Amino acid sequence: MDLKQLEYFVRVAELGSFTRAAIALNVAQPALSRQVRLLEVELRQNLLTRNGRGALPTEAGKLLLAHGRGILHQVARAREELGRVRGSLAGRVAVGLPTSLARLLTVPLIRAHQVELPDATLAISEGLSVPMQESLLAGRLDIAVLYNAQPSSDIDITPLLEEDLLLVQRRPSGLAEEPPPGPIALCELAQLPLVIPTRPNAIRMQVETELANLGYRLNIALEIDGVSAILDLVADGAGSAVLSRNAVASSIRPSAFTVRTITDPVLRTKICMATSAQRPTTLTQQATLALLQRTVQQVFKV
């Protein structure tokens, strides 16, 4: 069995599409299809059901997918063990970071990675928690930093830190020297038009649930996915937002906003590292996880 064909099949099965798999693998789609078809011919089994919406594994395909993940993982481990013989860990690790943390963590994480894992490649992307978790399960990410990740049989999570959620508003002109505004009760948020992400964004769901527990509903002015876009709209007067202090501090113009503590109850969001439970982590990924945890502790002094 050809390892390249096996890798191609696993990626198509995980992503559910030849097109997406070809992009992820950086190969031409006809070549990808041909290699997968050759694997099917060799095994004398149809491994994928092809339709207009993509490609789904057959029963035989599901069985091979389970074996294939293990085989490819063992090959990666063998390569890493050989790398250790010559004194280093190698391989590529794809890490997803939320936008509110990416600007704070990317540079120190890359610098530390270059020092401690010089023969490994680190790829960092920004995103929202739900799409990043989907990318983690699909194999596009090896590690994701997520907000309020729920325990699941699909992912393994390690807590990193907790952040207070704050009410973010446009700073009125002429108030640059004024003392910061005082706290605001959570129930008062129901009276404010909010610029907030769409469901199932982790922070959106948390705010919505806590308000519902008090018998209130969100007053939604706009639904926007993306921290930068939300802050731009708040600065333009479209409404208020509920974000972490780091989201504001890492923005282009933090002085354009005022932040208020939310009380009764205080809203705290949990941040964790996540890996796929379907694929055991490689040694290089384990080293990157430890490095990410140390970087967070250094940056946030936790």
Buried (B, 14 or more C-beta within 10 A) or exposed (E): EEEEBBBBBBBBBBBBBBBBBBBBBEBEBEEBBEBBBEBBEEBEBBBBEEEEEBBBBBEBBEEBBEEBBEBBBEEBBEBBEEBEEEEEBBBEBBBBBBBBBBBBBBEBBBEBBEEBBEEBEBEBBBBBBBBBBEBBBBBBBBBBBBBBBEEEEEBBBEEBBEBEBBBBBBBEEEEEEEEEBEEBEBBBBBEBEBBBBEEEBBBBBBBBEBBEEEEBEBBBBBBBBBBBBBBBBBBEEBBBBBBBBBBBEBBEEBEBBBBBBBBEEEBEBBBBBBBBBBBBBBBBBBBBBEBBBBBBEEBBEE
